[in-house]
Amino acid sequence: MKPWLFWTCWGIDALIGAIAVIFFLIGLADGSVSSFNIGIWMVMLAVLAVILGGSLWLKEAAHPVLAMLLLLVLAIPGVLSGLFLLLLLVTNARWN
C-alpha cells in the first residue's frame, strides 16, 4: 500500500476531527452543549479519537490494510459531504 494514500486519508480524518472539536468548543462557549447532550458529544469525539489513534496503532502493528479500512470509514463520507457542499456553492442551487 502506498504511504501517501494512508496519510491523505488520515489528514482528511484529522480535519474532520478538528472541525468536530471546534464545534464542540463553540457549543461549550454558547451553552448549546449541556448536560442533556454531553453524552452524545463524548461518544462522537471518542469515536473520532479511536479512528485516528487506532489507524496509527494498526499501521505500526503491521496491519496497514485494516488501518486503511478504519480510516476509510470516516474519509469516504467526509469527502462526499465536502464535494456536495462544494457543488452547492458552485452551482448556487435553490432548494424551494
Buried (B, 14 or more C-beta within 10 A) or exposed (E): EEEEEBEEBBEBBBEBBEEBEEBBEEBEEEEEBEEEEEEEBEEBBEBBEEBBEBBBEBBEEEBBEBBBEBBBBBBEEBBEEEEEEEEEEEEEEEEE
